[in-house]
Amino acid sequence: MGLAPGRVRPPHPVGPRCGRAPWALLALGVAFSALGAVMSVDGWLALRLAWQGFAGWVPVTATVVRTEVVRSTRHHGARKTDPTETVFAPRVVYVYTYAGRRYQSDRFSLVPTYSSDEGAVRGRLAETYPPGARIRVYVDPESPSSSVVERDGLAGPAILAGLGAAFSLGGLALLAGAWMQLLGWRRHRS
């Protein structure tokens, strides 16, 4: 197919986005898809293991002995020099009876629960878990000294799985865009 007289073939057959752009999109698409797949699988495996672990746990009535807010510092990275943040976690000490034996525990949830708002943690403890309150805890029948107050501390793995799925979809969209540009670029070259 020839060019019309007086017309010059443009240096980039499908516009300024051609050239290295399809390859850059392709690389980004592969990176996002791979990262998303790893995040998603990791999140879903954590959720599955947590729920399988709790599947046989038995609800038991317990009595709150005392509550307190535990203050700690977390690093925002892997190094000790990374920025830190002060966080607050609930600590609920409770007693319960299982199979005729009395136990005491302070394990609140499977996944540590933190907040940067000390007042919110104090308020929740005072409202929901005052000393003397009767609460439901979940006991591992194979190891009755293991118990938790809340089984729903699984937001982290669920968010990780959801973000992973979003990254994978974004990566697939980038791959599709790169593929369409490459096809258009090759079609115009031939």
C-alpha positions in Angstrom: 0.0 0.0 0.0 1.6 3.2 -1.1 1.4 6.8 0.2 -0.5 9.5 -1.7 1.7 11.8 -3.7 3.3 14.5 -1.5 2.6 12.6 1.7 5.3 11.5 4.1 5.1 8.4 6.2 4.9 9.5 9.9 7.8 8.2 12.0 5.4 6.6 14.5 2.7 4.7 12.6 0.1 4.7 15.3 0.9 8.0 17.0 3.1 9.2 19.7 2.2 6.4 22.0 3.9 3.9 19.8 7.6 3.0 19.9 8.7 2.0 23.4 5.2 2.6 24.9 3.7 -0.8 24.1 6.8 -2.5 25.7 6.5 -0.3 28.7 2.8 -1.0 29.1 3.6 -4.7 28.6 6.2 -4.6 31.4 3.9 -2.7 33.7 1.1 -5.1 32.9 3.2 -8.2 33.7 4.5 -6.5 36.9 1.0 -5.5 38.1 -0.5 -8.9 37.3 2.2 -10.8 39.0 2.2 -8.6 42.1 -1.6 -8.8 42.2 -1.6 -12.5 41.9 0.9 -12.9 44.8 -1.1 -10.5 47.0 -4.4 -12.2 46.2 -3.2 -15.7 46.8 -1.5 -14.7 50.0 -4.6 -13.0 51.3 -6.9 -15.8 50.3 -4.6 -18.4 51.9 -4.5 -16.4 55.1 -8.3 -16.2 55.2 -8.7 -19.9 54.4 -6.3 -21.0 57.1 -7.9 -18.7 59.7 -11.4 -19.9 59.0 -10.3 -23.6 58.9 -8.6 -23.0 62.2 -11.7 -21.5 63.7 -14.1 -24.1 62.1 -14.2 -26.3 65.2 -13.9 -23.7 67.9 -16.7 -23.7 70.4 -18.6 -20.6 71.7 -18.4 -20.4 75.5 -19.6 -17.8 77.9 -16.9 -15.9 79.8 -16.7 -13.2 82.4 -14.5 -10.1 81.9 -12.0 -9.7 84.8 -10.4 -6.5 83.6 -9.6 -4.4 80.6 -6.9 -2.1 79.6 -5.5 -0.3 76.6 -2.0 -1.4 75.6 0.2 1.2 74.0 3.0 0.2 71.6 5.1 1.6 68.8 5.2 0.1 65.3 7.7 0.8 62.5 6.3 1.6 59.1 9.0 -0.5 57.4 11.5 -3.3 57.9 14.3 -1.2 59.3 14.6 0.2 62.8 15.3 3.6 61.3 11.9 3.7 59.5 9.2 6.1 60.8 7.2 4.9 63.8 3.6 5.3 64.9 2.1 4.9 68.4 -0.8 2.5 68.3 -3.3 1.2 70.9 -4.7 -2.3 71.3 -7.5 -3.6 73.5 -6.6 -6.1 76.3 -9.5 -8.0 77.8 -8.7 -10.5 80.5 -11.5 -13.0 80.9 -12.2 -16.3 82.6 -14.3 -19.2 81.3 -15.0 -22.8 82.0 -14.7 -25.6 79.4 -15.2 -29.3 80.1 -15.3 -28.6 83.8 -12.0 -26.7 84.0 -11.5 -23.0 84.5 -9.3 -21.0 82.2 -8.1 -17.4 82.0 -7.0 -15.7 78.8 -6.4 -12.3 77.3 -6.2 -13.2 73.6 -8.6 -10.7 71.9 -8.5 -11.8 68.3 -6.6 -14.0 65.8 -5.0 -11.0 64.1 -3.7 -8.2 66.4 -6.2 -5.3 66.5 -4.6 -1.8 66.6 -5.9 1.7 66.4 -4.2 5.1 66.4 -7.1 6.5 68.4 -6.7 5.7 72.1 -10.0 7.2 73.0 -11.9 5.0 70.6 -10.3 1.9 72.1 -11.0 3.0 75.6 -14.6 3.8 74.7 -15.1 0.4 73.0 -13.7 -1.4 76.0 -15.8 0.5 78.5 -19.0 0.0 76.5 -18.6 -3.6 75.3 -16.3 -5.2 77.8 -16.7 -3.7 81.3 -15.4 -5.8 84.2 -18.0 -8.3 85.2 -19.6 -8.4 81.8 -20.6 -11.8 80.4 -19.2 -12.2 76.9 -19.0 -14.9 74.3 -15.5 -16.3 73.5 -14.4 -19.0 71.2 -12.4 -22.0 72.6 -10.3 -24.5 70.7 -11.6 -27.8 71.9 -8.3 -29.5 71.1 -6.4 -27.0 73.3 -9.0 -25.4 75.7 -6.5 -22.8 77.0 -6.6 -21.2 73.5 -9.5 -18.8 73.1 -10.4 -15.5 71.4 -13.0 -12.9 72.0 -13.4 -11.9 68.4 -13.1 -14.1 65.4 -13.6 -11.4 62.8 -10.1 -9.8 62.9 -9.6 -10.9 59.4 -10.0 -7.6 57.6 -6.3 -7.4 56.8 -6.1 -10.7 54.8 -9.5 -9.8 53.1 -8.2 -6.3 52.1 -4.9 -7.9 50.8 -6.9 -10.4 48.7 -9.1 -7.6 47.3 -6.2 -5.3 46.5 -4.4 -8.2 44.9 -7.4 -8.9 42.7 -7.6 -5.2 41.7 -3.9 -5.1 40.9 -4.3 -8.2 38.7 -7.2 -6.7 36.8 -5.3 -3.5 36.3 -2.3 -5.5 35.1 -4.5 -7.4 32.7 -6.0 -4.1 31.4 -2.5 -2.8 30.8 -1.5 -6.1 29.0 -4.6 -5.8 26.8 -3.8 -2.2 26.0 -0.2 -3.1 25.1 -1.3 -6.0 23.0 -3.8 -3.8 21.1 -1.1 -1.2 20.5 1.4 -3.9 19.3 -1.1 -5.3 16.9 -1.9 -1.9 15.5 1.7 -1.0 15.3 2.6 -4.3 13.4 -0.4 -3.9 11.1 0.7 -0.4 10.1 4.4 -1.6 9.6 3.4 -4.3 7.1 
